[in-house]
Amino acid sequence: MDVLKKQMEGMEANILKHQETLSKQLSDVVKDLGAWREKMEGEISSLKEGQTTMEARIIGVEEKLLRESIKDTLLQEVREEFVEQKQRLIRMCNIILMGVPESTEGLNVAAQLMKVIVPEWVGPLHDNRIGDPEGRKPRPIRINLSTVQQKTQALKNCSMLKDRTEFKTISVRKDLTRQEQTEWKEKSKARVVKGTGATSSERMATRLSKRKNDCEHDSQQSKIHRVDVSNMETN
């Protein structure tokens, strides 16, 4: 019995010792896990801070790119407007003759026409053709007059050509830039849409008023023949 009791006491002591060892190891593991958790939380916090910083930098870059893009767009618009205004100044004293045959005889007829609409004009008439040289119709002729007043006089005097059969194929108009041509087309379409619901008498009154205004305000259309602007774009 004493031997068995001693054996049981020895086993109990070993179990207690083993439990103490396991308890210590478990405590160490818990401490390690706690330290690892703190370390991971610190790293995650650093990552979040880094992400926030990176997002702020990205937003800053995007805003800078947007500002640069807006700046480039504005500069481009300013350049285009400068070119447009320069072209309008260059064309300010010009008129365009449409339908002049590309021949010596055609130029002679055009020169006679110029003497009618600009009595003080002495020439010579240069064959300054514009447009597509491969087109089926005669290319327009650009004529440079001395002053804006002379150009205005020429357009107003087109009414003098009404019954001149030798000029029946020729029409005269202002020298418009492409932008001005586009604006003129849009205004014409708006007038057509606006007048669609009018009565015949109202439309007639509108046309008569338009013709009067065209004559008084340096018409953009021919006084000889009405010409569709969509078919007479120039460079």
Secondary structure, 3 states (H helix, E strand, C coil): CHHHHHHHHHHHHHHHHHHHHHHHHHHHHHHHHHHHHHHHHHHHHHHHHHHHHHHHHHHHHHHHHHHHHHHHHHHHHHHHHHHHHHHHHHHCCEEEEECCCCCHHHHHHHHHHHHHHCCCCCCCCCCCECCCCCCCCCCCEEEECCCHHHHHHHHHHHHHHCCCHHHCCCEEEECCCHHHHHHHHHHHHHHHHHHCCCCHHHHHHHHHHHHHHHHHCCCCCCCCCCCCHHHCCCC
